[in-house]
Amino acid sequence: MTSQIDTTSIDATYPVAGQDNSSQGFRDNFTIIKSNFQSAYTEITALQTNALLSGQTNDLNGTTTITNGIFNGSRETLYTITGYTSPIAVNFSNGTYQKITLTGSTTVSSFSNWPSSASTVSRLRLEVVVNNTGWTLTWPSSVTLGYTTLANISSRTITFTNTGTYIFEISSTDGGTNFYLSDLSRNFNVVQGNLSLQTILSNTATTGISMTVQNVGGVVIGNVTATNFIGNIISTGAASASYTGNITANNIIANTSIVGTLATATQSNITLVGTLSSLSVSGNANIGNLTITGMTDMCGGVQYGVQYVTAANASSVTLYSNVGAAIIDSNGTIANYTITMPTTPVNGQMIQITFGNTITSLTHTVTGGQSLLGPLSTAANTAGGRWIYYTTKSTWFRI
């Protein structure tokens, strides 16, 4: 505003001392002085109405633009929301920093009296005190931006893993039609949703990304996908870990078992494989020390373990399918006993049966549609026989 006070038209040399002076000169100066008083009154009144003055409330009514200002020590008023009931409308007119202590799960239904100008950005910070992790905070449907990345949010409802104070900022660039929600207090290393990390130095990708995947409720949710993963996998959960690519390691240690197909490149030697339920070698096998309970198809023959039985009178035994010798022993002569050949023999399996005492009446039989040639009907000390199984005939032949 340019002042209208006239500082140049007054004749400061009038009246002239020691001579008669025309009264017109007095009138001219008085007229200018009166006009200046009127201008000063108008301008001072405008300043009192429009200027920012200390010691009183100054309402700019949202119509004043401050350009290129420097502020030192500015403050905002704190408005505390008390005695509310859910749902609640947060009133922008109460201040741009407001505080609420939750008394239960609360829904913010709207932001009332929000500045309607679409050419300005308006912000409000809401401090939320949570004293119970069972309480939730739900935002209105007008919150359309930013909220999906907040931790522990489903739709627009936030749950809290810890009690404490949380600060959220709500802003709008379209006069309160759509709002952007951001979290100002929780750690930025807690991210909900997909996370893409890049380390760029001088426009070149470099190494150096460190990432920790935490769990929610004891369960790791989602996938970690990387072209190359270098480092340690500390834990993949109590259930299992599944890999579609290759695993390269110095040692793979299975406390219980390795299930499935184990394929290796050509090895000069395998020093330790633990316990194998079966092993098939298509080429030559050069073996140092070998401890077995049974071996099949060894140079056209069959070798199995031994089965020792303490026989009791009028009892029976079914021979195991992985034995090559059976010793039927008793504390003395018994009247009758039953021996059944293995139920699931393999082709070429041979069994030698020998006795430690006399059996007066012996039943020697088979099951599952097998045939038995030369069965025993009695047994004497150190007597017995040998049989070999031929799959095509489903028959035990005595040899």
PLY file of the C-alpha trace (Angstrom):
ply
format ascii 1.0
element vertex 399
property float x
property float y
property float z
element edge 398
property int vertex1
property int vertex2
end_header
0.00 0.00 0.00
1.39 3.44 -1.03
0.85 6.19 1.53
-1.26 9.21 0.41
0.31 11.57 2.97
1.73 14.64 1.16
5.17 15.46 2.54
6.27 17.95 -0.16
3.46 20.50 -0.75
3.65 22.31 2.61
5.60 25.58 2.42
7.99 25.20 5.31
9.33 28.80 4.83
5.92 30.41 5.37
5.30 32.82 7.08
8.40 34.94 6.49
9.58 36.66 9.66
9.66 40.54 9.86
7.14 41.21 7.07
3.48 41.09 6.34
2.41 37.64 5.01
-0.78 36.84 3.15
-3.32 34.73 5.03
-3.71 32.59 1.91
-0.39 30.93 2.65
-1.72 29.88 6.08
-4.87 28.51 4.49
-2.90 26.52 1.90
-0.64 24.91 4.52
-3.60 24.14 6.82
-5.49 22.51 3.91
-2.55 20.22 3.13
-2.11 19.37 6.83
-5.83 18.53 7.16
-5.68 16.32 4.06
-2.64 14.54 5.47
-4.49 13.90 8.75
-7.35 12.34 6.80
-4.95 10.14 4.82
-3.12 9.13 8.00
-6.42 8.22 9.67
-7.48 6.06 6.73
-4.13 4.31 6.47
-3.75 3.69 10.22
-7.29 2.27 10.36
-6.45 -0.08 7.44
-3.28 -1.22 9.20
-5.19 -1.87 12.41
-7.73 -3.90 10.45
-5.41 -5.88 8.15
-1.91 -5.94 9.64
-0.41 -8.79 11.72
-0.06 -7.40 15.20
1.57 -8.91 18.27
-0.43 -9.54 21.40
-3.72 -10.22 19.66
-5.43 -12.80 17.42
-4.86 -12.12 13.73
-7.28 -13.81 11.31
-6.02 -13.75 7.72
-9.19 -15.59 6.63
-7.30 -17.70 4.14
-7.04 -14.85 1.63
-3.55 -13.49 2.35
-0.44 -14.79 0.61
2.91 -14.37 2.37
5.74 -14.56 -0.17
9.42 -15.23 0.53
9.03 -14.91 4.29
11.56 -16.03 6.88
10.17 -17.36 10.15
12.15 -17.83 13.34
10.50 -19.69 16.20
6.98 -19.95 14.79
4.53 -22.22 16.65
1.18 -23.92 16.12
-1.63 -24.11 18.63
-2.41 -27.55 20.07
-6.06 -28.54 20.13
-6.95 -31.55 22.29
-10.05 -33.49 21.32
-11.88 -34.59 24.47
-15.20 -36.19 25.31
-15.68 -37.54 21.80
-17.84 -40.41 20.60
-17.07 -42.56 17.57
-17.51 -41.83 14.69
-15.92 -38.39 14.93
-15.46 -35.52 12.46
-12.05 -33.85 12.87
-12.64 -30.09 12.55
-9.89 -28.26 10.62
-10.99 -24.96 12.21
-9.77 -26.18 15.61
-6.14 -26.03 14.45
-3.62 -27.75 12.23
-2.22 -29.81 15.13
-4.73 -31.82 17.11
-4.41 -34.56 19.70
-6.77 -37.38 20.59
-6.45 -40.10 23.22
-8.38 -43.15 22.07
-11.00 -44.52 24.47
-11.73 -47.50 22.23
-11.75 -48.41 18.55
-12.44 -45.13 16.75
-13.63 -44.15 13.28
-12.84 -40.74 11.76
-15.90 -40.09 9.61
-14.67 -36.91 7.89
-12.50 -33.78 8.07
-14.90 -30.87 8.49
-14.35 -27.18 7.58
-11.42 -28.07 5.35
-10.23 -25.12 3.19
-12.09 -25.44 -0.11
-9.51 -23.78 -2.37
-8.10 -26.22 -4.93
-5.09 -23.95 -5.60
-3.56 -24.43 -2.14
-2.25 -27.34 -0.07
-3.69 -27.75 3.42
-2.27 -30.05 6.12
-3.38 -31.26 9.52
-1.40 -33.36 11.95
-3.29 -35.69 14.27
-1.50 -37.06 17.34
-3.11 -40.33 18.47
-2.45 -41.80 21.92
-3.10 -45.56 22.07
-3.35 -47.26 25.47
-4.68 -50.63 24.28
-3.35 -52.67 21.35
-6.84 -54.11 20.87
-8.14 -50.72 19.68
-8.16 -49.69 16.02
-8.33 -46.41 14.09
-10.37 -46.22 10.87
-10.00 -43.39 8.34
-12.79 -42.04 6.07
-13.25 -43.10 2.45
-12.03 -39.64 1.35
-8.52 -40.83 2.33
-7.57 -42.15 -1.11
-3.79 -41.66 -1.28
-0.79 -43.00 0.62
-2.64 -45.13 3.15
-1.91 -48.49 1.47
1.79 -48.27 2.40
1.18 -47.74 6.13
2.12 -50.58 8.46
-0.61 -52.76 9.97
-3.43 -51.35 7.83
-6.29 -53.29 6.25
-8.57 -51.28 3.96
-8.44 -48.04 5.99
-8.29 -49.56 9.47
-5.00 -49.44 11.39
-4.11 -51.85 14.17
-1.37 -51.10 16.67
1.24 -53.65 17.75
2.38 -51.44 20.64
0.81 -48.87 22.91
2.17 -45.33 22.67
1.86 -42.10 20.70
1.45 -42.06 16.91
1.43 -39.00 14.63
-0.34 -38.93 11.27
-0.40 -36.13 8.68
-3.48 -35.56 6.52
-3.15 -33.29 3.47
-5.24 -32.31 0.44
-4.47 -30.50 -2.81
-8.02 -30.39 -4.17
-9.88 -28.55 -1.42
-10.70 -31.58 0.73
-12.12 -33.92 -1.89
-9.24 -36.40 -1.62
-6.79 -36.74 1.25
-3.22 -38.09 1.48
-2.37 -39.95 4.68
1.20 -40.38 5.93
2.69 -41.87 9.10
5.22 -39.56 10.77
6.15 -41.48 13.93
6.58 -45.19 13.21
9.87 -46.57 11.89
10.28 -46.19 8.14
11.91 -49.63 8.02
8.45 -51.15 8.54
6.81 -51.25 5.11
3.55 -52.87 4.10
3.19 -54.07 0.51
5.82 -54.76 -2.13
9.30 -53.29 -1.63
11.71 -52.51 -4.47
15.27 -51.56 -3.49
17.95 -50.06 -5.71
21.40 -48.77 -4.85
22.64 -46.34 -7.51
25.95 -44.47 -7.48
26.91 -42.23 -10.43
24.06 -43.76 -12.43
25.49 -47.26 -11.90
23.93 -50.02 -9.84
26.16 -50.96 -6.88
26.05 -53.53 -4.11
25.23 -52.73 -0.52
21.53 -53.36 0.12
20.87 -54.83 3.56
17.36 -56.11 4.23
15.72 -57.81 7.22
12.39 -59.57 6.72
10.38 -59.64 9.93
7.27 -61.67 10.61
3.70 -60.75 11.46
2.08 -62.94 14.08
4.87 -65.51 13.79
4.46 -65.95 10.02
6.56 -64.42 7.23
4.07 -63.17 4.66
4.82 -62.81 0.96
7.89 -63.47 -1.18
11.42 -62.10 -1.36
12.47 -62.17 -5.03
16.02 -61.45 -6.16
18.04 -62.12 -9.31
21.01 -62.91 -7.07
20.90 -63.52 -3.34
24.24 -63.35 -1.55
24.49 -63.90 2.17
22.86 -66.07 4.81
19.31 -67.37 5.07
18.96 -67.56 8.84
15.48 -69.04 8.99
12.68 -69.82 6.57
10.08 -70.87 9.13
9.20 -74.04 10.95
7.38 -75.68 8.05
9.59 -75.80 4.96
11.60 -73.89 2.37
10.97 -74.28 -1.36
13.42 -73.32 -4.12
12.75 -73.58 -7.84
16.35 -72.81 -8.83
19.70 -74.14 -7.66
21.18 -74.20 -4.16
24.97 -73.94 -3.96
26.46 -74.63 -0.53
29.52 -76.06 1.16
27.37 -78.47 3.17
23.67 -79.29 3.23
22.79 -80.83 6.59
19.39 -82.52 7.02
18.60 -83.39 10.63
15.89 -85.86 9.59
16.05 -86.73 5.89
16.49 -85.52 2.33
13.36 -86.43 0.33
13.20 -86.54 -3.45
15.81 -86.75 -6.20
19.41 -85.89 -5.35
21.44 -85.06 -8.45
25.15 -84.20 -8.44
27.78 -83.42 -11.00
30.58 -85.97 -11.52
32.39 -86.36 -8.21
35.82 -87.83 -7.49
34.41 -89.21 -4.23
31.50 -88.93 -1.85
32.84 -89.06 1.68
29.60 -89.22 3.66
25.94 -89.55 2.69
24.35 -90.64 5.96
21.48 -93.15 5.79
20.00 -94.14 2.40
16.81 -96.18 2.13
17.87 -97.27 -1.37
20.71 -96.63 -3.81
20.90 -97.33 -7.54
24.28 -97.13 -9.33
24.20 -97.45 -13.14
27.98 -97.55 -13.57
30.82 -98.97 -11.53
30.88 -98.47 -7.79
34.30 -98.31 -6.14
33.71 -98.77 -2.44
36.06 -98.61 0.51
34.24 -99.70 3.64
30.62 -100.87 3.30
28.28 -101.74 6.14
24.90 -103.13 5.05
21.86 -105.00 6.34
20.89 -106.13 2.84
22.08 -105.86 -0.75
20.33 -106.94 -3.98
21.58 -107.76 -7.48
25.23 -108.01 -6.51
27.08 -109.78 -9.39
23.91 -111.69 -10.26
23.37 -112.86 -6.69
21.55 -111.65 -3.64
22.78 -110.97 -0.13
20.48 -110.16 2.78
20.69 -109.85 6.52
19.90 -112.51 9.13
16.74 -113.07 11.18
17.01 -114.85 14.56
13.81 -116.29 16.07
13.28 -117.84 19.51
10.55 -120.33 18.72
7.84 -121.35 21.18
5.59 -124.37 20.90
2.43 -123.86 18.79
3.58 -120.40 17.64
4.58 -119.03 14.21
6.87 -116.62 12.37
6.75 -114.79 9.01
10.24 -114.28 7.62
11.28 -110.74 6.73
11.53 -109.71 3.10
15.08 -108.40 3.49
16.81 -111.41 5.05
19.00 -114.09 3.51
19.21 -116.35 6.53
16.81 -117.36 9.27
17.79 -119.11 12.51
14.87 -120.85 14.24
15.97 -121.63 17.79
14.15 -122.96 20.87
14.93 -123.93 24.44
14.32 -127.58 23.62
12.24 -129.91 21.47
8.82 -128.44 20.57
5.80 -130.28 19.19
4.66 -127.95 16.39
5.59 -124.66 14.75
4.69 -122.63 11.59
7.12 -120.83 9.26
5.75 -118.49 6.53
8.07 -117.33 3.74
8.43 -113.53 3.08
5.29 -111.83 1.79
7.11 -109.39 -0.56
10.25 -111.13 -1.83
12.40 -109.84 -4.71
13.57 -111.73 -7.73
16.63 -113.85 -6.93
16.26 -113.58 -3.18
17.74 -116.61 -1.38
16.92 -117.68 2.17
18.83 -120.27 4.22
16.76 -121.74 7.10
18.49 -123.58 9.93
17.28 -124.89 13.31
18.74 -124.94 16.79
16.48 -127.75 18.15
14.01 -130.43 17.04
10.50 -129.55 15.89
8.30 -132.63 15.72
5.62 -131.19 13.42
6.54 -128.21 11.18
4.20 -126.27 8.90
6.23 -124.55 6.15
4.02 -122.31 3.97
3.70 -119.12 1.82
1.16 -116.26 1.31
-0.03 -113.94 -1.43
-0.42 -116.53 -4.19
3.19 -117.76 -3.96
4.24 -121.38 -4.37
6.79 -123.25 -2.27
8.67 -126.27 -3.59
10.19 -128.71 -1.08
8.67 -127.38 2.14
9.83 -128.77 5.46
7.53 -130.90 7.62
9.90 -131.54 10.53
13.11 -130.02 11.76
16.16 -131.34 13.53
19.07 -129.64 15.25
21.39 -128.04 12.59
19.11 -129.29 9.78
17.33 -127.01 7.31
17.51 -125.96 3.67
17.89 -123.12 1.12
15.29 -121.62 -1.23
15.52 -119.03 -4.06
12.61 -116.92 -5.30
11.81 -116.48 -9.01
9.35 -113.64 -9.64
8.04 -114.77 -13.04
6.80 -118.04 -11.50
5.97 -116.51 -8.07
7.71 -119.58 -6.71
10.28 -120.46 -4.08
12.58 -123.17 -5.52
14.56 -125.35 -3.15
18.27 -125.62 -3.99
0 1
1 2
2 3
3 4
4 5
5 6
6 7
7 8
8 9
9 10
10 11
11 12
12 13
13 14
14 15
15 16
16 17
17 18
18 19
19 20
20 21
21 22
22 23
23 24
24 25
25 26
26 27
27 28
28 29
29 30
30 31
31 32
32 33
33 34
34 35
35 36
36 37
37 38
38 39
39 40
40 41
41 42
42 43
43 44
44 45
45 46
46 47
47 48
48 49
49 50
50 51
51 52
52 53
53 54
54 55
55 56
56 57
57 58
58 59
59 60
60 61
61 62
62 63
63 64
64 65
65 66
66 67
67 68
68 69
69 70
70 71
71 72
72 73
73 74
74 75
75 76
76 77
77 78
78 79
79 80
80 81
81 82
82 83
83 84
84 85
85 86
86 87
87 88
88 89
89 90
90 91
91 92
92 93
93 94
94 95
95 96
96 97
97 98
98 99
99 100
100 101
101 102
102 103
103 104
104 105
105 106
106 107
107 108
108 109
109 110
110 111
111 112
112 113
113 114
114 115
115 116
116 117
117 118
118 119
119 120
120 121
121 122
122 123
123 124
124 125
125 126
126 127
127 128
128 129
129 130
130 131
131 132
132 133
133 134
134 135
135 136
136 137
137 138
138 139
139 140
140 141
141 142
142 143
143 144
144 145
145 146
146 147
147 148
148 149
149 150
150 151
151 152
152 153
153 154
154 155
155 156
156 157
157 158
158 159
159 160
160 161
161 162
162 163
163 164
164 165
165 166
166 167
167 168
168 169
169 170
170 171
171 172
172 173
173 174
174 175
175 176
176 177
177 178
178 179
179 180
180 181
181 182
182 183
183 184
184 185
185 186
186 187
187 188
188 189
189 190
190 191
191 192
192 193
193 194
194 195
195 196
196 197
197 198
198 199
199 200
200 201
201 202
202 203
203 204
204 205
205 206
206 207
207 208
208 209
209 210
210 211
211 212
212 213
213 214
214 215
215 216
216 217
217 218
218 219
219 220
220 221
221 222
222 223
223 224
224 225
225 226
226 227
227 228
228 229
229 230
230 231
231 232
232 233
233 234
234 235
235 236
236 237
237 238
238 239
239 240
240 241
241 242
242 243
243 244
244 245
245 246
246 247
247 248
248 249
249 250
250 251
251 252
252 253
253 254
254 255
255 256
256 257
257 258
258 259
259 260
260 261
261 262
262 263
263 264
264 265
265 266
266 267
267 268
268 269
269 270
270 271
271 272
272 273
273 274
274 275
275 276
276 277
277 278
278 279
279 280
280 281
281 282
282 283
283 284
284 285
285 286
286 287
287 288
288 289
289 290
290 291
291 292
292 293
293 294
294 295
295 296
296 297
297 298
298 299
299 300
300 301
301 302
302 303
303 304
304 305
305 306
306 307
307 308
308 309
309 310
310 311
311 312
312 313
313 314
314 315
315 316
316 317
317 318
318 319
319 320
320 321
321 322
322 323
323 324
324 325
325 326
326 327
327 328
328 329
329 330
330 331
331 332
332 333
333 334
334 335
335 336
336 337
337 338
338 339
339 340
340 341
341 342
342 343
343 344
344 345
345 346
346 347
347 348
348 349
349 350
350 351
351 352
352 353
353 354
354 355
355 356
356 357
357 358
358 359
359 360
360 361
361 362
362 363
363 364
364 365
365 366
366 367
367 368
368 369
369 370
370 371
371 372
372 373
373 374
374 375
375 376
376 377
377 378
378 379
379 380
380 381
381 382
382 383
383 384
384 385
385 386
386 387
387 388
388 389
389 390
390 391
391 392
392 393
393 394
394 395
395 396
396 397
397 398
